Amino acid sequence: MPAVLLELGFMDSSVDVPIILTEKFADQCAASIVRVIAHRAKLPEKGESGPLYRVQVGAFNQRQNAEALLQKLKDAGYTDAFIT
């Protein structure tokens, strides 16, 4: 299986450490890693979609009722539906 070692800075560098500890740096690194993986896996590019909003569709005391609604949602094409 292929493997990759990423060096994103050096923890013993007085120049790198303040940068490494920022949220901006973490976001930039994560975005770059995702782009490379998607490119290597030949995944189609997605545009910026903006924020995602979650929708809850019911709360039940009995699991069988939740499972029945989940099946209705999946039959209707909601493939991301799940029970928590």
ChimeraX commands (.cxc) that place a marker at each C-alpha (Angstrom):
marker #1 position 0.00,0.00,0.00 radius 0.5
marker #1 position 1.39,3.43,-0.86 radius 0.5
marker #1 position 2.30,5.73,2.00 radius 0.5
marker #1 position 3.23,9.38,2.36 radius 0.5
marker #1 position 5.17,11.20,5.08 radius 0.5
marker #1 position 4.26,14.87,5.36 radius 0.5
marker #1 position 6.54,17.43,6.96 radius 0.5
marker #1 position 4.55,20.56,7.61 radius 0.5
marker #1 position 7.09,22.40,9.74 radius 0.5
marker #1 position 9.57,21.79,12.49 radius 0.5
marker #1 position 8.54,21.89,16.15 radius 0.5
marker #1 position 12.07,22.88,17.20 radius 0.5
marker #1 position 12.12,25.96,14.95 radius 0.5
marker #1 position 11.35,29.30,16.56 radius 0.5
marker #1 position 10.18,30.48,13.13 radius 0.5
marker #1 position 7.89,27.50,12.34 radius 0.5
marker #1 position 6.23,26.94,15.72 radius 0.5
marker #1 position 4.15,30.16,15.84 radius 0.5
marker #1 position 2.93,29.45,12.30 radius 0.5
marker #1 position 2.21,25.76,12.94 radius 0.5
marker #1 position 0.02,26.61,15.92 radius 0.5
marker #1 position -2.39,28.81,13.97 radius 0.5
marker #1 position -5.79,27.68,12.77 radius 0.5
marker #1 position -5.09,29.26,9.37 radius 0.5
marker #1 position -2.03,27.05,8.89 radius 0.5
marker #1 position -4.00,23.93,9.89 radius 0.5
marker #1 position -6.80,24.83,7.44 radius 0.5
marker #1 position -4.33,25.48,4.61 radius 0.5
marker #1 position -2.51,22.19,5.23 radius 0.5
marker #1 position -5.77,20.23,5.42 radius 0.5
marker #1 position -7.09,21.80,2.22 radius 0.5
marker #1 position -3.85,21.04,0.38 radius 0.5
marker #1 position -3.79,17.44,1.56 radius 0.5
marker #1 position -7.42,16.93,0.52 radius 0.5
marker #1 position -6.75,18.43,-2.94 radius 0.5
marker #1 position -3.79,16.10,-3.52 radius 0.5
marker #1 position -5.69,13.00,-2.37 radius 0.5
marker #1 position -8.69,13.92,-4.54 radius 0.5
marker #1 position -6.42,14.55,-7.53 radius 0.5
marker #1 position -4.52,11.27,-7.10 radius 0.5
marker #1 position -7.80,9.37,-6.65 radius 0.5
marker #1 position -9.14,11.10,-9.80 radius 0.5
marker #1 position -12.17,12.42,-7.93 radius 0.5
marker #1 position -14.22,15.13,-9.65 radius 0.5
marker #1 position -13.65,18.65,-8.36 radius 0.5
marker #1 position -16.35,20.26,-6.29 radius 0.5
marker #1 position -16.92,23.98,-6.04 radius 0.5
marker #1 position -17.30,25.86,-2.83 radius 0.5
marker #1 position -20.71,24.89,-1.54 radius 0.5
marker #1 position -20.84,27.15,1.49 radius 0.5
marker #1 position -22.10,26.01,4.88 radius 0.5
marker #1 position -24.04,22.80,5.35 radius 0.5
marker #1 position -27.16,22.69,7.46 radius 0.5
marker #1 position -28.41,19.60,9.27 radius 0.5
marker #1 position -32.06,18.59,9.40 radius 0.5
marker #1 position -33.45,16.26,12.04 radius 0.5
marker #1 position -36.50,14.31,10.97 radius 0.5
marker #1 position -38.01,12.94,14.16 radius 0.5
marker #1 position -37.25,11.59,17.61 radius 0.5
marker #1 position -38.69,8.28,18.77 radius 0.5
marker #1 position -38.96,6.29,21.99 radius 0.5
marker #1 position -38.92,3.02,20.08 radius 0.5
marker #1 position -36.09,2.11,17.71 radius 0.5
marker #1 position -38.45,0.27,15.33 radius 0.5
marker #1 position -40.27,3.56,14.63 radius 0.5
marker #1 position -36.97,5.28,13.88 radius 0.5
marker #1 position -35.97,2.42,11.58 radius 0.5
marker #1 position -39.31,2.62,9.74 radius 0.5
marker #1 position -38.87,6.35,9.09 radius 0.5
marker #1 position -35.25,5.80,8.07 radius 0.5
marker #1 position -36.39,3.27,5.48 radius 0.5
marker #1 position -39.01,5.71,4.13 radius 0.5
marker #1 position -36.33,8.39,3.80 radius 0.5
marker #1 position -33.95,6.03,2.00 radius 0.5
marker #1 position -36.75,4.88,-0.31 radius 0.5
marker #1 position -37.37,8.55,-1.11 radius 0.5
marker #1 position -33.73,8.95,-2.14 radius 0.5
marker #1 position -32.19,10.45,1.00 radius 0.5
marker #1 position -29.04,8.31,0.99 radius 0.5
marker #1 position -27.33,10.25,3.80 radius 0.5
marker #1 position -30.05,9.55,6.36 radius 0.5
marker #1 position -28.99,7.69,9.51 radius 0.5
marker #1 position -30.01,6.87,13.07 radius 0.5
marker #1 position -27.98,8.25,15.97 radius 0.5
marker link #1:1,2 radius 0.2
marker link #1:2,3 radius 0.2
marker link #1:3,4 radius 0.2
marker link #1:4,5 radius 0.2
marker link #1:5,6 radius 0.2
marker link #1:6,7 radius 0.2
marker link #1:7,8 radius 0.2
marker link #1:8,9 radius 0.2
marker link #1:9,10 radius 0.2
marker link #1:10,11 radius 0.2
marker link #1:11,12 radius 0.2
marker link #1:12,13 radius 0.2
marker link #1:13,14 radius 0.2
marker link #1:14,15 radius 0.2
marker link #1:15,16 radius 0.2
marker link #1:16,17 radius 0.2
marker link #1:17,18 radius 0.2
marker link #1:18,19 radius 0.2
marker link #1:19,20 radius 0.2
marker link #1:20,21 radius 0.2
marker link #1:21,22 radius 0.2
marker link #1:22,23 radius 0.2
marker link #1:23,24 radius 0.2
marker link #1:24,25 radius 0.2
marker link #1:25,26 radius 0.2
marker link #1:26,27 radius 0.2
marker link #1:27,28 radius 0.2
marker link #1:28,29 radius 0.2
marker link #1:29,30 radius 0.2
marker link #1:30,31 radius 0.2
marker link #1:31,32 radius 0.2
marker link #1:32,33 radius 0.2
marker link #1:33,34 radius 0.2
marker link #1:34,35 radius 0.2
marker link #1:35,36 radius 0.2
marker link #1:36,37 radius 0.2
marker link #1:37,38 radius 0.2
marker link #1:38,39 radius 0.2
marker link #1:39,40 radius 0.2
marker link #1:40,41 radius 0.2
marker link #1:41,42 radius 0.2
marker link #1:42,43 radius 0.2
marker link #1:43,44 radius 0.2
marker link #1:44,45 radius 0.2
marker link #1:45,46 radius 0.2
marker link #1:46,47 radius 0.2
marker link #1:47,48 radius 0.2
marker link #1:48,49 radius 0.2
marker link #1:49,50 radius 0.2
marker link #1:50,51 radius 0.2
marker link #1:51,52 radius 0.2
marker link #1:52,53 radius 0.2
marker link #1:53,54 radius 0.2
marker link #1:54,55 radius 0.2
marker link #1:55,56 radius 0.2
marker link #1:56,57 radius 0.2
marker link #1:57,58 radius 0.2
marker link #1:58,59 radius 0.2
marker link #1:59,60 radius 0.2
marker link #1:60,61 radius 0.2
marker link #1:61,62 radius 0.2
marker link #1:62,63 radius 0.2
marker link #1:63,64 radius 0.2
marker link #1:64,65 radius 0.2
marker link #1:65,66 radius 0.2
marker link #1:66,67 radius 0.2
marker link #1:67,68 radius 0.2
marker link #1:68,69 radius 0.2
marker link #1:69,70 radius 0.2
marker link #1:70,71 radius 0.2
marker link #1:71,72 radius 0.2
marker link #1:72,73 radius 0.2
marker link #1:73,74 radius 0.2
marker link #1:74,75 radius 0.2
marker link #1:75,76 radius 0.2
marker link #1:76,77 radius 0.2
marker link #1:77,78 radius 0.2
marker link #1:78,79 radius 0.2
marker link #1:79,80 radius 0.2
marker link #1:80,81 radius 0.2
marker link #1:81,82 radius 0.2
marker link #1:82,83 radius 0.2
marker link #1:83,84 radius 0.2
view
